C-alpha cells in the first residue's frame, strides 16, 4: 500500500498531525503514531488516482479545522465536519462549531425561515 501524498501540520497543542493519501483509495488522518480517522471506500479512477472531491474535503478539514483541534478531538471533529457539510441552514464554518459544541438547530419561524442554536 503506497502513500501518494503526505501533509503535515501542528494541532492546537503543538502535536504533529498528518494526512496520508494512499494509492488504494484510503485517506488517513492522525498523529505520527496513531491513525485517528480513516476514510475508506474512496472511489479510485482507472489511472490509480483518488477522486478529487474526497481529497479536497479531507484537505479542507485538515487545513481549516483539524489544526484548531487537539489530536483527541480529531475523530469527533471529522464527524461534525461531515454533518456540517450536509447542513443547509448555515455556512459550514458556523455549523461545524455549533455542532462540535453540542448545539442543534431549532426553527423559530415558519418553514425554517429563522433558526436558533440550542444546547442538547
C-alpha positions as semicolon CSV with decimal commas, in nm:
position;residue;x (nm);y (nm);z (nm)
1;X;0,000;0,000;0,000
2;X;0,182;0,305;-0,126
3;X;0,125;0,653;0,009
4;X;0,073;0,902;-0,272
5;X;0,092;1,221;-0,066
6;X;0,151;1,318;0,296
7;X;0,067;1,653;0,458
8;X;0,189;1,769;0,800
9;X;0,050;2,036;1,034
10;X;0,063;2,113;1,405
11;X;-0,256;2,091;1,607
12;X;-0,372;2,326;1,882
13;X;-0,136;2,168;2,137
14;X;0,165;2,170;1,904
15;X;0,145;1,797;1,828
16;X;0,220;1,691;1,471
17;X;-0,082;1,565;1,275
18;X;-0,062;1,406;0,933
19;X;-0,292;1,344;0,639
20;X;-0,191;1,048;0,421
21;X;-0,349;0,977;0,084
22;X;-0,295;0,614;-0,016
23;X;-0,295;0,466;-0,366
24;X;-0,566;0,218;-0,260
25;X;-0,819;0,499;-0,213
26;X;-0,783;0,532;0,164
27;X;-0,724;0,864;0,340
28;X;-0,580;0,854;0,693
29;X;-0,569;1,143;0,940
30;X;-0,379;1,105;1,263
31;X;-0,065;1,166;1,464
32;X;0,277;1,025;1,388
33;X;0,197;0,704;1,574
34;X;-0,184;0,669;1,565
35;X;-0,439;0,662;1,285
36;X;-0,729;0,859;1,433
37;X;-0,959;0,898;1,128
38;X;-0,969;0,659;0,834
39;X;-1,174;0,743;0,527
40;X;-1,229;0,422;0,334
41;X;-1,400;0,328;0,009
42;X;-1,295;0,643;-0,171
43;X;-1,351;0,584;-0,541
44;X;-1,036;0,526;-0,738
45;X;-1,027;0,606;-1,108
46;X;-0,876;0,382;-1,375
47;X;-0,550;0,574;-1,353
48;X;-0,498;0,497;-0,983
49;X;-0,564;0,848;-0,852
50;X;-0,810;0,920;-0,574
51;X;-1,123;1,117;-0,663
52;X;-1,065;1,494;-0,633
53;X;-1,373;1,576;-0,423
54;X;-1,274;1,332;-0,147
55;X;-0,925;1,479;-0,138
56;X;-1,049;1,837;-0,132
57;X;-1,295;1,757;0,150
58;X;-1,024;1,591;0,358
59;X;-0,774;1,869;0,288
60;X;-1,028;2,139;0,372
61;X;-1,097;1,976;0,708
62;X;-0,725;1,921;0,767
63;X;-0,617;2,278;0,686
64;X;-0,912;2,471;0,833
65;X;-1,043;2,271;1,127
66;X;-0,802;1,995;1,235
67;X;-0,529;2,244;1,321
68;X;-0,768;2,414;1,566
69;X;-0,848;2,090;1,750
70;X;-0,643;1,868;1,976
71;X;-0,547;1,523;1,846
72;X;-0,801;1,366;2,083
73;X;-1,086;1,557;1,917
74;X;-1,000;1,477;1,553
75;X;-1,246;1,189;1,520
76;X;-1,531;1,390;1,673
77;X;-1,431;1,687;1,459
78;X;-1,442;1,479;1,139
79;X;-1,792;1,352;1,225
80;X;-1,913;1,706;1,296
81;X;-1,750;1,832;0,975
82;X;-1,941;1,576;0,767
83;X;-2,261;1,680;0,946
84;X;-2,187;2,049;0,883
85;X;-2,129;1,986;0,512
86;X;-2,479;1,839;0,483
87;X;-2,630;2,130;0,674
88;X;-2,826;2,374;0,459
89;X;-2,920;2,611;0,739
90;X;-2,583;2,774;0,799
91;X;-2,242;2,802;0,640
92;X;-2,002;2,515;0,704
93;X;-1,784;2,708;0,949
94;X;-2,072;2,817;1,174
95;X;-2,248;2,480;1,156
96;X;-1,925;2,292;1,239
97;X;-1,852;2,486;1,556
98;X;-2,215;2,479;1,669
99;X;-2,240;2,101;1,618
100;X;-1,898;2,049;1,777
101;X;-2,007;2,239;2,089
102;X;-2,322;2,026;2,116
103;X;-2,582;2,264;1,974
104;X;-2,860;2,170;1,734
105;X;-3,069;2,399;1,513
106;X;-3,427;2,471;1,614
107;X;-3,674;2,651;1,388
108;X;-3,820;2,973;1,523
109;X;-4,015;3,097;1,222
110;X;-4,231;2,922;0,970
111;X;-4,060;2,689;0,723
112;X;-3,716;2,724;0,888
113;X;-3,700;3,094;0,799
114;X;-3,526;3,170;1,126
115;X;-3,330;2,923;1,337
116;X;-3,164;2,933;1,673
117;X;-2,897;2,701;1,805
118;X;-2,996;2,528;2,128
119;X;-2,782;2,314;2,358
120;X;-2,881;1,948;2,357
